[in-house]
Amino acid sequence: MQSKRCRWLKAGALALGVAFAGAATAQQITIDDFSDPATGWTIIDEATIQAGYVDGGYQLSANQRVGVIFATSDFVLGDGVITVEATDLIDSAFHFKGIFLRSSNRANLFGFMIAPDGTTLSFRFQAGELFQHESTNLDPALYRHGEPNVLRVEAEGRRLAFSVNGELLAEVNNATAIGFAGLIISPADEFSGTFFDNWRVEQP
């Protein structure tokens, strides 16, 4: 079956945007709990890859190794903080999942991913070429099996910092200034999938 909607750059808005005024600054907070398919995230319905809204969340999955799968609502981020919850699907094989940002297209972006054994990957694509910044083997107890893992990326200027479940895992300091942000997984040779929920972006 062909993709119902599979576009990299398309008009899209998240479910809720609210400005909170502080004593000295105002902050824009954007929230999407994926309960409304009208928020515009990538939809793929193919024999190999599935992406879309499921059971009040958003799922990315594949039944074979296909490289990195990207999903976006075309949300653009300069400086700010992204958080999202990620849970492995039942019967999913070992695979990486995470967040990408500062992207002009799929050939140019920064990404952070984590696997169930606690391994973290920090990387970028530049003109379609992969550059791996860091691969760290962490305490496997950091990763929550069968329940949500809170992924967080802080972006400030050229610095990007990746945390999982409150622990800082990776940083890069050569990021581009602005670009699209979204979700990624890197499937294994067999069925691999992640359920995402509660996408939240805080911008100064």
N, C-alpha and C positions, 0 to 999 in steps of 0.2 A: 504494500500500500504506500502511496506517495505521502510525503509530509503534508499535514494539514496547514501548518505554518512553520516555516523554517527559514527565518531571515536573520542575518547578523545585525543589520542596521534597520530598525523600524521604529515608528513612533510608538511610544509606550509610556505609561505613568504608573507609579506604584499606588497602593491602595489609599494611603493617608499621608498627608504632609502637614505638619503643624509647627508653627514658629513659637518657641518658648523664649521669653525675654528674661535675661538675668540682670544682675546689678550693673554690669559693664558691657555685656555682650548679648547678642540674640543668637539662638541656635535653631536650625531647621532640622526637625526629626521626621524621617520618612519611614513608614512601617508597612510591610506586606506580610500577612499571615497566610497567603496563598489560598484563601477561601474564595476569592473572586477571580475567575479565569479572565475577566476583562482587564486585569492589570498588565497583560501583554507579554508574559514570559514565553520563550521559545516553545513551540509545540512540534514534536517529531513523532510520527507514527509509521515506523518502518519495520521490516522483518528483523533487522539487526539492532536498531536503536529506538528507544522509547524515551520521550521527554514530555512532561506535562503535569497538569494539576490532578492530584489523586488524593481522595480522602482528607480534604482540608489542608493538604500540603503540596509540595512540588517534588517530583521524582525524576531522576536521571538514571537510565540503566542501559545495558547492552548485553547480548548473549555471546559475544566474542571480543577479542582484542581489536579495537578500532582507533587507537591513539587517544587523544584527549577530546572529550565531548564538552562543548561550551553551551551555556544557557544564559540569556540576558533579556531584560526588559528595556534595554538601551538606556539604563540609568547612567548618567555622567557624573563622575566624582573627581574633584580636585583634592582638597584637604577634607578630612573627616574620618569617621570611624564606622566600619561595617561589622555587624555581627549577624550570625545565622546559626541555627541548630541543624546538625547533620547526624542521621542515624542510618546504619546499614540496613538494607532490606533483609527480610528473612531469607535464608538459603543463599545469600550473596557470597561470592568468592572474595578473597582478600583483594582490596583495591584501594587506590588513593582517591581522595575527594577534597575539595577546598573552594577557594575564592580566587577570581582574577580581577584585576583592575588596571587603571591607567592605559586602557586599550584604545587604539585607533581602528584596529581590525584584528582578525584572528592571527595575523602574522606579526603583530606588534603588541605585546602586553606583558604584565608581570603577574606571576601566580604563586600561590602557596597551597600545598596539599599535605594531608596526613593520612597514614595507613593504620590499620588496627594494631600493629605491633609498636606503634609510637613513632615510626620513622616519619620525618618531616622533609619535604622537598620545597626548596625556594628556587625559583627559576624565572627566566624571561624568554620570550620570543622576540627576536629583532629581525625584521625582513624575512620572516619565516624560519630563521635559524634558531635552534634551542641553545640557550646558555644556562647552565645549572649553577646557581650561586652557592647553594649549600644543601647537603644531605646529612641529617643528624639522626643518630639512633638514640632514642630516648627510653625512659622507663615505660615498659608496656602498661603499667598500671595507670598511666595518664589517660589512656583511651578508655572510654566508657562503652562497653559492649552491650548491645541490646537497649540502649537508651541514648538520648541526645547528647552530642558533643557540641559545645559552644565554640564556634570558630570566630575569630575576631581579627580584623586588620585595621591598624591605625595608619593613616596617610597624612604626613605633614611635610610639605615641600618635597624634597627628593628622598625623604626617609619613609620607608614602609616597614611596619612591624607586625608580625603574625603571632597570635596567641591562641592556645587551645585550652579550654577549661580553666582559664585564669592564669596560665603559665606562658610566659614569653618564650617563643621557640626559634624565631628567625627574624633577621633584619636585612634590608638592603638600603643603600644610601645613594643610588644613582637613578632614581625613578624619573620618568617624564612627568610633566606638570599636571595633566588632566586627561581623562579618557573614560571609556565605558567600563562598567563593573558588572560582575555576575558570578555564576557558579560553574564549577568544572568537576568532572571525574575522569579517571584514567582506568578503564575496565581491564579485567584479566582475560584469560582465554576462554572462560566460561561465564555464566550469568553473574553480573556484578551490578549493584545498584545502590543508590543512596536516596533517602527521604529527607528533604530539607523543609524547615519550617521557621517562621518568625524572622524573616529578613528585616533588618533595621539599619538605617543609616543616620548618623548624627553629623551635621555639617555646621561649621561656625558661620 
